[in-house]
Amino acid sequence: MAFKKRVVGVIGLGHVGAHVAFNLGVLGIADEVKLCDVKSEKLVSERQDMMDAVMFMPHRVNYTIASYEELADCDVIVNAIGDITLCASGNRDDEMHFTVPQVADYIPKVMAGGFQGIIINITNPCDVITDLIAKKSGLPKGHVFGTGTGLDSARLVSAISQQTGLDHHSFSAYMMGEHGNSQIVPWSLIKFGGKSLAELEQNPAYVFDKARVQDETIHAGWVTYSGKHCTEYGISMTAATMVRAVLRDERKIMAASAPLDGEYGETGIFCGVPSVIGANGIEEVIEYNLPEQEMKDFKACCATIRANIAKAEEFWK
Ligand SMILES: NC(=O)c1ccc[n+]([C@@H]2O[C@H](COP(=O)([O-])OP(=O)(O)OC[C@H]3O[C@@H](n4cnc5c(N)ncnc54)[C@H](O)[C@@H]3O)[C@@H](O)[C@H]2O)c1
C-alpha cells in the first residue's frame, strides 16, 4: 500500500529559504523537500548539509534539487527568493525592483510544469509579491497567501510576554496591515485567557508600556538585521507553521497576507489579517468590528499596499 508523501518546495535557498527547508524536516512536517535556487553550487551544498542532519530528524526526509517545472508535484511551495542586501535601508519596498521581475518571470514556469497546490510567499515586499504570485499563477482564491503580519504577530506576542511575564501561548495578539513600516497593533483584539486588555490592566502587575511594545514589534526586524544582516529563525518558523496548517488541514487562526474581497470594506489587495488556514490555504478572513481609530489606521495600511501594488506593476506589466 502506498501512502501519499507530503512534498514541499522551497524557491530561494538564502538565509530564509534554507531555514524553512531545515525546519520542515526538524519539525516533522514534510516527507520530501524540493530545493530550487538560481545558485546551483549553493543548492548542492545546502542539500548535502540537510541530508547530513536527517539522521537526527523525527522521521525520514528526502531533500532533492528541482527546477521550477519540477516543483509540479509539490503540495505546497514556499517562495523565499530575494536579495536581502537591498533591505539595508530599513524599507522592505527597496527590494521590489529586484524581486518583482524575478517572480513575474518564474511563476509562469512553475505553473507550466502543472503545479496545482498552495503557494505561501515570504519574499518582500510581502503583500505586493503575494498579489503578483496570485495574478501570475491564476490559482484559486486563497491558494496563494503570504506570511504577511504572521511574523510581526509573533514579535508582538514576544514583546508583550517579556513585559507582562505571561507565557506566549496564554494570550492572543495580532499585527494587522502591511508587512512593513505602516503595520498596526489592534489593541482591541488582544485577549488574555479570555480577558480584554482593559480588564487585564485592572491588575497593576500586568500594566505594560504600549508604546514600547508597539515600537519593539515594528522595529524587531531591524534589531535582528542590524547585527547579522538577515532575519531567519522567526520567519522560517512562521512559514513552517503555515505549511503544517495546510498539510494537516488544521484550520488554524494566524495572521497572514490574505486576499481581501469586501472584508473591512477593501477589495483587490493582499493584506495582513487574522485568517483561518487549512487545506485550501486561506479558508476565511476573520473580520473584526475594529474601533474607529484602529479601523482608520488599518485602512491607511491598505492604501499603502494598494499604492505599492500599482508601483510594482511598473516592473512587470
Ligand atoms: N515576509 C517576511 O516576514 C520576511 C522576513 C525575512 C525576510 N523576508 C524576505 O525573504 C526574502 C529572502 O531573504 P533572505 O535573507 O533569504 O535573502 P538572501 O539574499 O539570503 O537569499 C535570497 C536567495 O534567493 C535566491 N534567488 C534570487 N533570485 C532567484 C530566482 N529568480 N529563482 C530562484 N532563486 C533566486 C538567491 O540565489 C538567494 O539564494 C527577501 O525578499 C527578504 O526581504 C521576508
The ligand as an ORCA input file, in Angstrom:
! r2SCAN-3c Opt
* xyz 0 1
  N       7.931     38.216      4.924
  C       8.765     38.260      5.942
  O       8.347     38.344      7.098
  C      10.242     38.202      5.664
  C      11.171     38.015      6.703
  C      12.527     37.912      6.377
  C      12.930     38.023      5.055
  N      11.988     38.228      4.088
  C      12.352     38.310      2.670
  O      12.661     36.981      2.226
  C      13.488     37.075      1.070
  C      14.711     36.192      1.245
  O      15.516     36.697      2.293
  P      16.976     36.062      2.551
  O      17.522     36.695      3.753
  O      16.902     34.586      2.467
  O      17.730     36.604      1.244
  P      19.138     36.102      0.659
  O      19.679     37.245     -0.148
  O      19.963     35.493      1.748
  O      18.744     34.885     -0.301
  C      17.925     35.000     -1.410
  C      18.067     33.735     -2.249
  O      17.167     33.842     -3.367
  C      17.837     33.298     -4.497
  N      17.227     33.790     -5.721
  C      17.266     35.058     -6.223
  N      16.581     35.118     -7.369
  C      16.096     33.869     -7.600
  C      15.308     33.282     -8.634
  N      14.878     34.013     -9.684
  N      14.993     31.967     -8.543
  C      15.435     31.201     -7.505
  N      16.189     31.710     -6.505
  C      16.509     33.011     -6.555
  C      19.287     33.748     -4.325
  O      20.162     32.983     -5.133
  C      19.480     33.545     -2.825
  O      19.953     32.235     -2.540
  C      13.796     38.569      0.909
  O      12.892     39.125     -0.005
  C      13.553     39.121      2.308
  O      13.295     40.501      2.326
  C      10.672     38.323      4.361
*
